[in-house]
Amino acid sequence: MGLSEASGPRDTQALLATTEAMELRRRDYRVERPVLDQEKLEELGHWGLASGAPQWRTWFQCSHARARALLLQHLPVLAWLPQYPVRDWLLGDLLSGLSVAIMQLPQGLAYALLAGLPPVFGLYSSFYPVFIYFLFGTSRHISVVPLCLTTLASASSHAPPIPPALGSDLPSSLTAPGHPTGGAGPGPLRLRGHLPVRASGPRLHHSRVCASLRVSAQVCVRPASEQLLRAPVPHLLLEVCQKLPQAVAGTVVTAVVAGVVLVLVKLLNGKLQRRLPLPIPGELLTLIGATVISYGVDLKHRFRVDVVGNIPAGLVPPVAPNLQLFVKLVGNAFTIAVVGFAIAISLGKIFGLRHGYRVDSNQELVALGLSNLIGGIFQCFPVSCSMSRSLVQESTGGNTQVAGAVSSLFILIIIVKLGELFQDLPKAVLAATIIVNLKGMLLQFTDIRSLWTANRVDLLIWLVTFVATILLNLDLGLAVAVVFSLLLVVVRTQLPHYSVLGQVPDTDIYRDVAEYSEAREVPGVKVFRSSATVYFANAELYSDALKQRCGVDVDQLISQKKKLLRKQELKLKQLQKKLKKQGPAAKGTSVSTNVNTGDGDIESKAKQVSTENELEDTAANDQEEAKAPDASTLRALGLPQPDFHSLVLDLGALSFVDTVCLKSLKNIFRDFREIEVEVYMAACHTPVVTQLEAGHFFDASITKQHLFASVHDAVIFVLQQPRANPASPVLVTKL
């Protein structure tokens, strides 16, 4: 009994608490406040410009704390490395760095072949930039390595020939002047400042499909001329077909076998992904196996299979860039910088959100720029971020860029001691490695189906990017894609959604009456909204849509009104002229009749005087009618009146205003006032109000009392104004 008695009050309290919570949820919030126009809102909120010292003064302030903050900001490794948890993260970073290095070794050699360079350049590009990013980067998980897109763009750029010390043992096609290379020339051109370059990620994502086709064809052709490197993809594919009869059987067989082995290993990794702690290094095993077979069978001499050849041991000395090539390389360098940074920052943001840390866009640009700048001095070609290797770095336990440092040190050991072991590696194996790694990029053709259902505008951009990159080149295709995207932005701002708003019953919410069946227009008030900001490209379209949605031909009504007013003025002038002509004659007749005293003359005098009085009365009446305030109204002129007396412009979508927008808004005020409709504005953001003031928009006829804090404030204000002849009963809204 005691337990039951104790549990009773507890249940009652819980029930009461639940009931109170439900009542709070059901309770409508009620706000009582006066109608706020812009003047009252500024007075109530004490609006004013933010006070304080100018920002430029802080740039020149110097202190110990500021110097330390700048050092940690521009050299992030000093901020996180002293706090590195060795026991928790070191083992994972070591395994992750070794895994990435095992993947990067064959792919670095292969991408050097794609860039038209000796394979050792791929090893250099896998060491210097990675270590520089370890010092300056802010993302803890991305892997900075040579990338297919940037390598392809470097191959098609106009760069200086390879230095004689490195190119003496190469074929003449590689050392010929003008051969595209990623040596010291373009490297220093990668840094583009401290502000992030904003590029469209989906456009670069779409171009990777075409880049994969170009790489596949280019690897098969191995073009040695600049014309073939910059040729369209159809031309490269045609070149492949034409050179098939000249193909060396040993090279084809080597490439096919290596490709099959790589595909099988990738499939095996996919099936055993959950069971294996680390993926099987299929590329490294294929590389080692192919090198051993090539050395044992002597593929180079017996089957005419091209091999990597001499790989010099040790690091090369730095080479100063040739500044004379700046003008020739600046266009391609800018393209590579935009592509590389867009890919790196997008992946960095993804990993940052996933693991809960911030990636600084400005510092990322600095880090990538320095990686390519210093790497270019040491004979590296441009690098960026690889998605596949970044995922491997994350999935194998990598937590920081210590994994990148471990990877670069492993590559350094290969450069210094083990590089010469791969001299007999067939180049066909590297070509097969490139093509197999393009599988993920080629599978992006499946994006067409998802884009068709999700966003057809993005699908159109996808197709334009694909066709432009196929028919032109990677850099020109990307330029076409960016220009087309910007044009689409302008076009989409010219085709916004215009709507007439109605009030949702018993609320202060206004929605499109065409979309919400319960939304009702307030009698006598039109509320108009555009979904896009108004600027020079769509200001005229905004005015036309406003006049069309209001259901009144404003321009024709104004034209008819002006014609009738001109007729009144003309009629008045004619009467005045007639009065001036007949006035002196009447006065002269009256004088002459005073001389004669006959009865007939007296009657004539009376008639003339009465005629003169009638003319004067008629002219006076016309002048009074012309001067009367009601004489120029639509009703007095016999013209149809609009079914609303007030217009409210919902400007909540405006993010900025320009001079064309200001003139358009003033013209709207003028035109609608001509047809006896008062115009009000609502829901302007503070920066827009500031720009309106700076553009001298407010004057004696348009004051801040015509601008309200919300649409409902404007509607309530309009309904509270007295109307002489209300056309319809006023709907009293309540909140």
Sequence and secondary structure as in RCSB ss.txt:
>XXXX:A:sequence
MGLSEASGPRDTQALLATTEAMELRRRDYRVERPVLDQEKLEELGHWGLASGAPQWRTWFQCSHARARALLLQHL
PVLAWLPQYPVRDWLLGDLLSGLSVAIMQLPQGLAYALLAGLPPVFGLYSSFYPVFIYFLFGTSRHISVVPLCLT
TLASASSHAPPIPPALGSDLPSSLTAPGHPTGGAGPGPLRLRGHLPVRASGPRLHHSRVCASLRVSAQVCVRPAS
EQLLRAPVPHLLLEVCQKLPQAVAGTVVTAVVAGVVLVLVKLLNGKLQRRLPLPIPGELLTLIGATVISYGVDLK
HRFRVDVVGNIPAGLVPPVAPNLQLFVKLVGNAFTIAVVGFAIAISLGKIFGLRHGYRVDSNQELVALGLSNLIG
GIFQCFPVSCSMSRSLVQESTGGNTQVAGAVSSLFILIIIVKLGELFQDLPKAVLAATIIVNLKGMLLQFTDIRS
LWTANRVDLLIWLVTFVATILLNLDLGLAVAVVFSLLLVVVRTQLPHYSVLGQVPDTDIYRDVAEYSEAREVPGV
KVFRSSATVYFANAELYSDALKQRCGVDVDQLISQKKKLLRKQELKLKQLQKKLKKQGPAAKGTSVSTNVNTGDG
DIESKAKQVSTENELEDTAANDQEEAKAPDASTLRALGLPQPDFHSLVLDLGALSFVDTVCLKSLKNIFRDFREI
EVEVYMAACHTPVVTQLEAGHFFDASITKQHLFASVHDAVIFVLQQPRANPASPVLVTKL
>XXXX:A:secstr
 HHHHHHHHHHHHHHHHHHHHHHHHH          BHHHHHHHHT     S  HHHHHT   HHHHHHHHHHH 
THHHHSTT  HHHHHHHHHHHHHHHHHHHHHHHHHHHHHTTS THHHHHHTTHHHHHHHHH   SS EEE  HHH
HHHHHTS      HHHHTTS HHHHSTT    STTTGGG    SS     HHHHHHHHHHHHHHHHHHHHH   S
HHHHTS HHHHHHHHHHHGGG  HHHHHHHHHHHHHHHHHHHHHHHTTTT SS   HHHHHHHHHHHHHHHHTHH
HHS   B      S        GGGHHHHHHHHHHHHHHHHHHHHHHHHHHHHHHT    HHHHHHHHHHHHHHH
HHTT    EEEHHHHHHHHHTT  STHHHHHHHHHHHHIIIIIGGGGTT BHHHHHHHHHHHTHHHHGGGGHHHH
HHHH HHHHHHHHHHHHHHHHS HHHHHHHHHHHHHHHHHHHHHS  EEEEEE TTSS EEETTT TT B  TTE
EEEEESS   TTTHHHHHHHHHHHTTS HHHHHHHHHHHHHHHHHHHHHHHHHHHHHHHHHHHHHHHHHH   HH
HHHHHHHHHHHHHHHHHHHHHHHHHHHSGGGGSHHHHT    S SEEEEE TT S   HHHHHHHHHHHHHHHHT
T EEEEE   HHHHHHHHHTT   SSS GGGEESSHHHHHHHHHHS  SS SS       
